[in-house]
Every structure is written in C-alpha cells, then in structure tokens.
Amino acid sequence: MGRQFQVYKGLQRPLVYRGFKGKYIYWGVGTLLAGLVLGAMTMALINMWLGLIVLIAAVAGGLVFIAGKQKKGLHIKTRPTGIFIHKVNFKNLSRYGRKTSI
C-alpha cells in the first residue's frame, strides 16, 4: 500500500502580508520605496525636517490609499452610482407582438 500525504489546500488563495493581499503587497512596497526616495531627495535638496515630513506623509498617505483600494477587492471593477433611466421605444414593441398568418 502507498503512503498517504496531506494536500495543502491554500494554493489558490492570494498571498497575505500584514493585512495586504495579492497585488496590493507590491503596491505597498512601491509606496514605501517611492516615499523613501522622495523624502531623501527633499532632505538633500531643501531641508532635513521638511524631508522627514514629506517621507512620513508620502508613506502613510500611500498605505492608507492602498488599504482603501483593497477594500473594493483584488479585481478592480467599475461600480456606477446613480439612477439610470432607459428610454422605451414603443414602435419596436409591435414587431414582437402578433404575427400575421399568410
């Protein structure tokens, strides 16, 4: 008789790291790196304290934005808001009504 092995069932789930799932992990890493570069350039060119404020604002703002986008789901879908009124064309309804026999 052959051996029985347990099968790992989580292969179809998205990767999760500290609350971020799937592609949003990479977006978060990109936000951290962009904030670091932007803050470092501001520190070098303008002022150290202003650079620190820019660094913190860019990283925190980016992560909050990504967390908000993640709540909508991994696959971005357009969700229209509002009331849509479709015009009814009564002239074309008679085509589907009675049929005349030949």
SVG drawing of the C-alpha trace seen along z (x, -y; Angstrom):
<svg xmlns="http://www.w3.org/2000/svg" viewBox="-53 -74 75 76">
<polyline fill="none" stroke="black" stroke-width="0.4" points="0.0,0.0 1.2,-3.5 1.6,-6.3 -1.0,-9.0 0.1,-12.6 -1.8,-15.6 -2.6,-18.1 -2.0,-21.8 -5.4,-23.4 -4.3,-27.0 -2.7,-27.2 -5.5,-29.1 -5.6,-31.9 -3.8,-35.2 -0.7,-35.9 -1.3,-37.9 1.2,-40.0 0.2,-42.3 -3.3,-42.8 -2.3,-43.4 -3.4,-40.8 -2.1,-39.8 -1.0,-42.7 -1.5,-45.2 1.6,-43.9 3.7,-45.1 1.8,-48.4 2.7,-48.8 6.4,-48.1 6.4,-50.5 4.8,-53.2 7.4,-52.6 10.3,-52.9 8.8,-55.9 8.2,-57.7 11.8,-56.9 13.3,-58.3 11.0,-61.4 11.9,-62.1 15.6,-61.6 15.6,-63.9 13.7,-66.5 16.2,-66.1 19.1,-66.6 17.8,-69.5 15.7,-71.5 15.7,-70.8 16.1,-67.7 12.9,-68.4 10.8,-69.1 12.2,-65.9 11.2,-63.9 7.6,-65.3 7.4,-64.5 8.7,-61.0 6.1,-60.3 3.3,-61.9 4.1,-60.0 4.4,-56.6 1.3,-57.0 -0.8,-58.5 0.1,-55.9 -0.6,-53.0 -3.9,-54.4 -4.8,-54.9 -3.9,-51.3 -5.8,-49.9 -8.9,-51.8 -8.4,-50.4 -8.0,-46.9 -11.5,-47.0 -13.0,-47.1 -11.4,-43.7 -8.4,-42.3 -10.0,-42.9 -11.0,-46.5 -14.5,-46.8 -16.3,-49.9 -19.3,-50.4 -21.5,-53.2 -23.5,-55.2 -26.8,-56.9 -30.1,-56.2 -30.2,-55.1 -33.4,-55.6 -33.6,-53.7 -35.9,-55.1 -38.6,-52.7 -39.2,-52.6 -42.8,-51.5 -42.6,-51.5 -40.3,-48.4 -42.5,-46.5 -45.1,-45.9 -42.6,-43.7 -42.7,-41.1 -46.5,-41.2 -49.0,-39.4 -47.9,-37.6 -50.0,-37.7 -50.6,-34.4 -50.1,-34.1"/>
</svg>
